[in-house]
Amino acid sequence: MLRSASLRLAVLYTLAFTAAVGVLGLVTLFATRGALSRQFDDRILSETSALAQEFRVEGLIGVSEAVQERDRTPGALDYGLEDPDGRPIAGRLAGRSAATGWSTLTLREAGGDLEKIRVHATTLNRGYRLLVGGDDESIEAVDDLLVRRFTLATVGVVLIGLVGGYGLARGMGRRIAAITDAAEAIIDGDLSRRVPGGRSDDDLDRLAATFNRMLDRIAALMDSLRQVSSDIAHDLRTPLTRLRGRLEANLGGAAGAAEHTAAIEGALADLDAILATFAALLRIAQIEGGARRSAFQAIDLAAIARTVVDAFAPSAEDAGQRLELEGQDSVVIEGDRELITQMLVNLVENSLRHAGPRARVKVRCAVQRGRPVLAVVDDGPGVPDTERERLFDRFHRLEASRSTPGSGLGLSMVAAVAKLHGAEVSLHDAAPGLDVRVTFPAAARTLPFPNTAATSS
């Protein structure tokens, strides 16, 4: 608990508030003392002015009687009247030899205690002197009261800060301990562990929610990694087993030259398939790392689509399929021509392979809502909704037996190339068939060009 950051923060804020209360107390003390002192001085000056007026109207006898009457009044100020030679005439302060103006006199009370009095002395007509003063005990009493009150306030702030800091430290400690325990369990291999969330929707709750989403993503990546590892082992085991069988069959040397040649050619084909798989993996890794971004330049999506359609149309026609290009504009974007071409080739090959023997495949290039779109649409059986989310995973194939040619990396490369270009890949139902759209960022320009749709039937 003593090492808790929340407790240390609470103590720091308590000290800051204590200092603030102390500063406020000093400011209040001096301001109050100043205001009371000015009020006390104004009272003395007011009395001096009244008695001076009394002297001018009633003369020496009138002011002497006024001083004696005021001096006998309980709770009143102290007064004194002296003749020009300094001899006392009336009042307690007479004969104290106070200088003209403000001064402080020390008097001995009846009980023997010394008393300090603030006095104002004024010279009247014909040299008579008037003294008016008083004890500022009220100011000292207010000072003592303020000091006691602010001392209690400071003690209250300290107690509240310490109790609140302790409670905060305990609450924060429990929640942080839950996060720590979950992290320790995950370190030990329990990827199903999650951080319990609260209901306050504060910073720690949002941190716990973010932490749990991160764990969900890590768990999904680990599942994907295990699936990819299994798929790699399955895809490589078949050509390696076939390669070993060919080599083992020709190990005795009893076969003729033609058999040896066929065995070597088959072995080379199997090795080429293995090398192609690893080459595709390496290329996807390079694309995802952004290594090809430096080769970006202005490219025409429609021209690339036209080239790919022209290249695949004859083979599609031989297979009884149709491959068409739709588009009337030249859409120019910033990108890598080779990667965009490979992406479109993979999409076209995937559609021709899975759409069926009499399928019709369309390649569209257009600008929709200000964004360039490259789409490949077929009228084949389509893809089930449950499989669409995993269609772009590495080595994922709709065919569970994995008996048809292919590594399951073509669409993974499509996703990697699209991400490199800041594009979005989406799957739509073509009713029937599948509509794969690659939507690029809006930073593009269109130029008119004649419609050169390539068709094969």
FENURLIN-V966820 format. One line per field, one symbol per residue. ss: DSSP state (H for helix, E for strand, L for the rest). phi: phi as a letter, one per 20 degrees, with the letter a starting at -180 (. if undefined). A space follows every 10 residues. Layout:
ss->???
phi->???
This chain:
ss->LLLLHHHHHH HHHHHHHHHH HHHHHHHHHH HHHHHHHHHH HHHHHHHHHH HHHHHHHHHH HHHHHHHHHH HHLLLLLEEE EELLLLLEEE LLLLLLLLLL EEEEEEEELL LLLEEEEEEE EEELHHHLEE EEEELLHHHH HHHHHHHHHH HHHHHHHHHH HHHHHHHHHH HHHHHHHHHH HHHHHHHLLL LLLLLLLLLL LLHHHHHHHH HHHHHHHHHH HHHHHHHHHH HHHHHHHHHH HHHHHHHHHL LLLLLLHHHH HHHHHHHHHH HHHHHHHHHH HHHHHHHHLL LLHHHLEEEE HHHHHHHHHH HHHHHHHHLL LEEEEELLEE EEEEELHHHH HHHHHHHHHH HHHHLLLLLE EEEEEEEELL EEEEEEEELL LLLLHHHHLL LLLLLLLLLL LLLLLLLLLH HHHHHHHHHH LLLEEEEEEL LLLEEEEEEL LLLLEEEELL LLLLLLL
phi->.fefffffff ffffffffff ffffffffff ffffffffff ffffffffff ffffffeenf ffffffffff feffmefecb ccegenefdb nfefmeleff neacddddff enfecececd dceefmnfcd dcbaeeffff ffgfffffff ffffffffff ffffffffff ffffffffff ffffffffoe fefcefedde leffffffff ffffffffff ffffffffff fffffeffff fffffffffd ffmffeffff ffffffffff ffffffffff fffffffffm feffefbfcd ffffffffff feffffffen dcccddqcce ddceaegfff ffffgfffff fffdfofdfd ddddcbdcln cfcdccccde fmcggfeffd feffmecfef fleefpdmdf fffgffffff emeddcdcee leocddddde fffbcdcfbf fcfecbb
